[in-house]
Amino acid sequence: MQTRNLGLSGLSVSALGLGCMGMSEFYGESNDAESLSTLEYAFEKGVTFYDSADTYGHGHNEELLSAFLRGRRDRVVVATKFGIFRSRDMGYSRRIDNSPDYIREACDASLRRLRTDVIDLYYVHRVNPDVPIEETVGTLAELVAAGKVRAIGLCEVSAATLRRAHAVHPVAAVQSEYSLWTRDPEDGVLPACRDLGVAFVAYSPLGRGFLTGTIRDAGTLSPEDFRRANPRFQDANLEANLARLELVRAIAQERRCTPGQIALAWLLAQGEDIVPIPGTRRRKYLDENCGAAEVRLTATDMERLEAAFPPGATAGERYPAEGMKGINA
């Protein structure tokens, strides 16, 4: 698999990474054995970039990843995050904590769960507007100086916040939702990343599975699947979004690939500074995702996809109200 650089950090990763969140929660029942098999298969396929967070499964996701890392730690890049606090009795509710003491405690806890001495890329998962970003990044700079973190990143931030943060310490990457049906980063933060030499890591590049063309009714999803409450998967919103997806299906048929591969190929074609991290816990879907790196879209294909999903056209908010906390902070 081709590689891409994470800004000016010196870290090089596979052009497609692996988002690990769904191996622990949010998308229905998971299976650790199956997830570990998928992680190992990803490594065999050339994937070297693995994305986690302390809040995924209340630490379970980092612990799961630690089992995979044994014997491979020096051959992969591990990203994790802090800042979203959820206790087990809070359900989907959360609070955002960027206080210096919390950052230090969270970093040490992640290092223990991952069973590693250093985190390659440590993100601010969400920014608390009550804490100056300069203070947050200053604390992260201390962790870099202490050798606990190699590079720092920000999630779901505005261009202005990125510029303020980067002035304190170099930011290696910004991670935000970006796909055919979420074009928001193009209006501000993506141009700022390019101006500063910061990589852009795209999570949910398949629109939480929507762009694969396999979801036509949220009622068929597992009762524990958070997409049941996601506005974009509800009733009239879903119907409108499915109508837009028909063109993606048509192009996929013409190109003899899947709609999901078309969506990933479109994203990969947006620039060498973009690293999509599609999430899956199953090997067959990982195979499909990796195959997208071989799909070459024509200029006409790109124009048709732009017409199908222009910026702002997708019906519904990206998250329920609770999940919108800290977005574009």
N, C-alpha and C positions, 0 to 999 in steps of 0.2 A: 504494500500500500504506500502511496505517496505520503510525504510528511509536510507539515506546515509549522511555522515558528510562532511561539507565543510572545508576540511583541519583541522587545529587545532584551528579554530575560535570559536568553541563551537556552531556553527549553524548546526542544523540538518534539512534535507529537504527530501521530498518524492523522491524516486528513479527516478521518471520521473517528470520533471518540465514542465512548459508551457511557450513557447516563444510567446510573445504577439505582435511582430512587425507587422504581417500581419493583425492585427485588425485595423491598421491605414493607411498603404500604402504598396506599392510594389507588391501586389498580386491581383490587380484589386479592384473593388468597394467593400467597406466594409459597415457594418451596425452595429451601436452602440448597438442597442437592442439585436441583435443576438450575438454580442461579449460578452455583459454582461451576457447573459444567459449561454454562454459557460464557462465564468469565474466562475460563480456560480456552474455550473454542475461539473467543474473540482474540486472545493472545496469539493463538495459532494462525489466525487470519491476518495478523499484522497490526491489530489495534493496540496502541501503546498509551492511550489517554483514558483514564477512568475517573468518573465524576461522582462524588458523594457529598454528604452533609451530615452534621451532627444531629440534625432534627429528623432525618429520614429513619423512621422506625425507632425513634428515641435512642439512637446510638447503634441500633442493630446493623444498619447498613455499613458503617465503618468496621464493625466487628466481622461481618461477613467478608468484606473486602480484605481484611487482614489475613484470612485463611488463604485467599487466592495469592496474596503477595509473597508468601513464603517461597524463597528460591528465585523470585522474579523481581524483587524490589528495585534492583539497579537497572532494570530494563524497561520500566514503565514510569509514566508520570501520573502522580496521584493528586487530584484536586479535592478539597473538601471546604466546608463553609461553616460560619458561625453567625449568630445574630437573631435567629428565629427561635424563641423559647416556647416550647409546648410541653406541659406536663401530661402524664397519661390520662388525667381526668379532665383535660381541657378539650379533648377531641380535636376538631379542626381549628379551634381558637388559638391565638398566639399573641405574644408580645415581642417587640423588637428591642433587643438590648445590645448597645454598642459601647457600654461603659468599659474603660480600660481594665478594671479588675475582672470583669466578665470575659473580655477577650483573652486575657492571659489564662484564666481558668479553663475556658473552652478549648484553647489550643492544647494545653497539657492533657486534657481529657481525650481529645481527638488523637493525639500522639499515642496515648495508652491503648485506645481501642484499635487503632491501626497497627499497633506494635511496630512502630518505626521511630527513627530518631529525627526525621525531618519531613515536613509537608512540602511538596513541590510547589503547589499553587494554593494559597489560602485566600478565600473570598470573604468579603462582607456580604452575607446572604441577603440582608435587607438593611437599608440605611435608616437610622432613627434621626429625624430632622431636629430633635432636641439636643443632639450631641454633634458638635461641629465636626465635619468630616476630617478636618485637619488633625483633630485630637485622635480620632479613630485610626487614621493612617499613621500618625506618629507612633501609636502603640504597636501597630503592625511592623513599622520600621525597626522597632526595638526587638521584635521577634526575629526579624531577618538578621539583625546584627548578632543576636544570640545563637544563630544557627538552627533555630527551630523551624524556620520557613525559608524557602528559596525565593519565592516570588509572590506578589500580592495581586488580588483581583477585586473587582466590584461587581455586584449583581443589580440589575434593574435600576440603574442610576440615570440621571439627566446628564446632558453634555456639560452643563455648568459644574455639577458636582464632580464629574470626572476630571475636569480641568483643575479644580481646586485640589483634589486629591493628588493628582499627578505632580503638582508643584511641590508637594511635601516629600513624596517618594515615588519612583517610577512604578506605574501600574502596568502589569504584564498583559492583563486581559479583562474585558468586560463581558459578563455573561448575562444575556437577556433572552427572552422568548423571541424567536425570529423564524418565520416560515412564510410560505405563500399566503397563509391566512392571518399572519401577524406581521405586518410590514412596518410597525411603529419605529423600530430603530433607525430606519432610513431618514427619519425626520429629526436629526439632531445628533444623537449619540454615536451612530456609525460614522458620520463624517468627522466627528471629534476624535474618535479612535484613530482614524486614518491620518488625521493631522498630527497626532501625538505619537504615532507608531505603536499603538496598542492593538492587540489581537481582539477579535470578537468571537466569543464562543456562543453558539446558538443552541439553546435548549428547546425542547419540544419542536424540533424541526419538522415533525410529521403531524403537527397540530393535534397532539395528544391522541394520535392514532386516526384522527378523522381523515387525513390526507391519504391514508392507505386504501380508502374506499370500502373498508370492512364494517363500518358502523353506520347503520341506517335508522336505528331506533335505540335511544338511550335505555329503554325499558329492558333490552336484552342484556345489558351489562350486569355484572355481579352486584349484589346489594351493597357491598362495601366499596364499590368503585366511585370515586369522588366525581367523576364526570356526570353522574346522574344529577348532581346539583350545579354543574357548570352551565352558565347561561347559553353558551354557544351550542350546547347539545339539547336545548329545550325546544320542543314544539315548533313554533313558527320560525325561530332562529335556525334550528337544524334543517328544516325544510328549505329555507333560503340558501343555506350554505351547501346543501346537497346539490342544489341546482347549479351552483358554480363549479362543483366538483366534476360535473359531467364532461367538461372540456379536458380536464386532467386525465380522466378515464380514456377519452378518445385519443389523446396524444400517446398515452401508454400503449394502447392497442396498436397504434401505427408503428411505435418504436419497439414493439414486442418485449415490453417489460411491464412492471407493475406501476400503479399510480404513486405508491410510496417512493419508488425509485425515481420517478419523474420529479417529485417534490424535493428529494435530496439532491438530485442532479442540478435542479434550478438553484438551490442554495449554494452548492459548491461552486457554481459558475459565477456567483456574485463577487468573488474575489479570493485571492490566495491567503488573505488575512482572516478569513472566516473558517471556523472549525465547528461543524455541527456535531452534536452529541446525542443522537437518537437513543432512546432507552428501550431495552427489551430484556426479558428474562428467558427467552427461548432461542435456541440455536437456529431454527429455521428462519426466524425473522432477522436474526443477525446476519445470516447468509444473504438475505434479500437486501438488507441495508448496505452491506459491504459492496454488493453488486452495483449499487448506484454510482460508485466511483468510476465505473466503466461506461456509464451512459453519457453520450455526448449530444447535447441539444443543439439544434440549428437556431439561427437568428429568428427564423419564422416561429419555431417552437417557443422561444423566449417571448416573442411579441404576443403570441396567443395566450400564454400563461399570465403575462402581465394584464391582458385584457380580462381574463377570467377572475383574477384576484387582485384588483388594483388596491393601493393603500386605503384603508378605512372601509373597505367594502364588506368585510365579514360581519355577519349579524351576531350581536351579543357581546357582552364584556368577556374578557379573558378568564376571569375568576369570579366566584361569588364575592360579596362585599368584604368578607374577612380576609380573603386571599389578596385583595387589592392593596392591603396595607404595605407601604414602602415601595410601591411601584413608581418608577420614574422619579425617584426622590432626589 
